[in-house]
Amino acid sequence: MDDIKRIIAVVAAVVVSATVAQAEEKRGHDAHEHGVGKLNIAFEGGAVAMEFSAPGADIVGFEHPAESTGDRAKIKSALAALEKPLSLFRLPEAAMCTLVEASAELHKEDEDHKEHEEHEDKHAQEDQHGKDAKHEDKDEHHRDHKDEDGHDEPSHTEFHAEYRLACGKPKAIDRISFEYFKMFPNAKELDVQMISDKGTKGFEVERDEPTLDLDGTI
């Protein structure tokens, strides 16, 4: 049993890495849009890997730093809920899917920018000309994140989660019911990307129509 789980984990990790890379590239070009989250799903045999992300406002109703006990409790509760994917994204019982691994965390956009800038500075030190160019780009980047009055815009937060499932009969996955929208009232839409041996397909799942028909997709 342990050997099977290890195989599933390895396969799922390889498949989801490509999906996550596509998602990260897309996030780099898309605006941080409240109400809209992203779910990437990869199928490889009986292994299913998922990668989820959504703005903090969609999940807990705010994006400011959690300072109060109530705010911290909301974040803790949300992370616990996000670690139960089969309750959020319900698959048919006939598919015999079980959770192998789940993780969820809250990302702060300003911290991501800081890491990116530190990475740029390291490379800039190796090339003076490159350093000057990067500083110009960095200044422009900071200007882009100021409002019309010259004030810094509020930092954004995003929830991220990754899942690995094992399904006894993956071909029985002909639909997904998104209980996610019931759990998180501020969420309005999920952009879903799927990859399987039949190729890659994209869907938009909205609160008003929370069931995704996958008949013939997997």
C-alpha positions in Angstrom: 0.0 0.0 0.0 2.8 2.4 0.8 4.5 1.6 -2.5 1.3 2.5 -4.3 1.0 5.8 -2.5 4.5 6.7 -3.3 3.9 6.0 -7.0 0.8 8.1 -7.0 2.6 10.9 -5.2 5.5 10.9 -7.7 3.2 10.8 -10.8 0.9 13.5 -9.4 3.8 15.7 -8.6 5.2 15.5 -12.1 1.8 16.2 -13.7 0.8 19.0 -11.4 4.2 20.8 -11.9 3.4 21.5 -15.5 -0.1 22.7 -14.6 1.2 24.9 -11.8 3.8 26.4 -14.2 1.0 27.3 -16.6 -1.1 28.8 -13.8 1.9 30.9 -12.5 2.6 32.3 -15.9 -1.1 33.2 -16.4 -1.2 34.8 -12.9 1.7 36.9 -13.9 -0.3 38.5 -16.7 -3.8 38.6 -15.1 -5.0 41.2 -12.6 -5.8 40.2 -9.0 -9.5 39.9 -9.5 -11.8 39.6 -6.6 -14.5 36.9 -6.9 -12.5 34.8 -9.3 -10.4 31.9 -8.3 -8.4 29.2 -10.2 -8.4 25.5 -10.1 -6.0 23.3 -12.1 -6.7 19.6 -12.3 -4.3 16.9 -13.8 -5.3 13.3 -14.4 -2.7 10.5 -14.8 -4.2 7.1 -14.6 -5.7 6.8 -11.1 -3.8 9.8 -9.8 -5.4 13.2 -9.7 -3.5 16.3 -8.7 -5.2 19.7 -8.1 -3.8 23.2 -7.5 -6.1 25.9 -6.2 -5.8 29.7 -5.7 -8.2 32.5 -4.8 -8.0 36.1 -3.5 -8.1 36.4 0.2 -11.3 38.5 -0.1 -13.1 35.5 -1.7 -12.2 33.2 1.1 -12.3 35.2 4.3 -13.9 38.5 3.1 -10.8 40.7 3.7 -7.2 41.1 2.5 -5.7 43.3 5.3 -3.2 41.7 7.7 -5.1 39.6 10.4 -4.7 41.7 13.5 -7.8 40.7 15.5 -8.6 37.4 17.1 -11.7 37.2 14.8 -9.6 37.7 11.7 -7.1 35.0 12.7 -9.9 32.6 13.5 -11.4 33.1 10.1 -8.1 32.4 8.4 -7.5 29.3 10.5 -11.0 28.0 9.7 -10.6 28.7 6.0 -7.3 26.9 5.8 -8.9 23.9 7.5 -11.7 23.9 5.0 -9.3 24.2 2.1 -7.5 21.1 3.2 -10.7 19.0 2.5 -10.9 19.1 -1.3 -13.5 16.3 -1.6 -15.9 18.4 0.5 -15.3 21.5 -1.8 -15.0 19.8 -5.2 -17.2 16.7 -5.0 -16.5 13.8 -7.3 -18.9 11.0 -8.1 -18.8 8.2 -5.5 -18.4 5.7 -8.3 -14.9 7.1 -9.0 -13.8 5.8 -5.6 -11.5 8.7 -4.9 -9.6 9.2 -1.7 -7.4 12.0 -0.4 -3.7 11.2 -0.4 -2.3 14.6 0.5 -3.5 18.2 1.0 -1.8 21.5 1.9 -3.2 25.0 2.2 -1.5 28.3 3.0 -2.0 32.1 2.7 0.3 34.1 0.5 1.0 37.8 0.9 1.6 39.6 -2.4 4.1 42.1 -0.9 6.2 39.2 0.4 6.3 37.6 -3.1 7.4 41.0 -4.6 10.2 41.2 -2.0 11.5 37.8 -2.8 11.4 38.6 -6.5 13.3 41.9 -6.0 16.0 40.2 -3.9 16.4 37.7 -6.7 16.8 40.5 -9.2 19.4 42.3 -7.0 21.5 39.2 -6.8 21.8 38.9 -10.5 22.3 42.7 -10.9 25.5 42.6 -8.8 27.0 40.4 -11.5 26.4 42.9 -14.2 26.6 46.6 -13.6 24.7 47.4 -16.8 22.1 44.8 -15.9 21.9 46.4 -12.4 21.1 49.8 -13.8 18.4 48.3 -16.0 16.8 46.3 -13.3 16.7 49.2 -10.9 14.9 51.2 -13.6 12.4 48.3 -14.0 12.0 48.1 -10.2 11.3 51.8 -9.9 8.7 51.5 -12.6 7.2 48.5 -10.8 6.9 50.5 -7.6 5.3 53.3 -9.5 2.7 50.9 -11.0 1.7 49.9 -7.5 0.8 53.5 -6.4 -2.5 55.1 -6.7 -3.3 58.4 -8.4 -2.3 60.3 -5.2 1.0 58.6 -5.0 0.1 56.3 -2.1 1.0 52.7 -1.9 -1.9 50.4 -2.9 -3.1 47.9 -0.3 -1.2 44.6 -0.5 -3.2 41.6 -1.7 -3.4 38.1 -0.3 -4.1 34.8 -1.9 -5.0 31.4 -0.6 -3.2 28.5 -2.3 -3.8 24.8 -1.9 -2.5 21.6 -3.5 -4.1 18.2 -3.4 -3.3 14.7 -4.5 -6.0 12.1 -4.8 -6.1 8.4 -5.7 -9.2 7.3 -7.7 -10.0 3.6 -8.2 -12.2 4.4 -11.3 -11.2 7.7 -12.7 -13.2 7.3 -15.8 -16.3 7.5 -13.6 -15.5 11.2 -13.0 -18.2 12.6 -15.3 -18.9 15.7 -13.3 -17.7 17.9 -10.4 -20.1 19.5 -7.9 -18.6 22.8 -6.6 -19.7 22.9 -2.9 -16.9 25.5 -2.8 -19.4 28.2 -3.5 -21.6 27.3 -0.6 -18.6 27.3 1.7 -17.3 30.7 0.6 -20.1 33.1 -0.2 -17.8 35.8 -1.6 -16.5 33.5 -4.4 -18.3 34.1 -7.7 -16.3 32.1 -10.3 -13.6 29.5 -10.7 -11.4 29.3 -13.8 -10.8 25.6 -14.2 -7.9 24.1 -16.3 -7.8 20.3 -16.9 -5.1 18.2 -18.3 -5.4 14.5 -19.1 -4.4 12.1 -21.8 -7.1 13.7 -24.0 -5.4 17.1 -23.8 -6.0 20.3 -22.0 -9.3 22.0 -21.6 -10.5 25.1 -19.8 -13.8 25.9 -18.2 -15.5 28.7 -16.2 -17.6 27.5 -13.3 -19.9 30.1 -11.8 -21.9 30.3 -8.6 -25.2 30.1 -10.4 -24.2 26.9 -12.2 -21.9 25.1 -9.7 -21.8 21.7 -11.5 -19.2 21.0 -14.2 -20.1 18.3 -16.8 -17.1 16.3 -17.7 -18.7 13.5 -19.7 -16.2 12.4 -22.2 -13.5 14.8 -21.0 -11.3 12.5 -19.0 
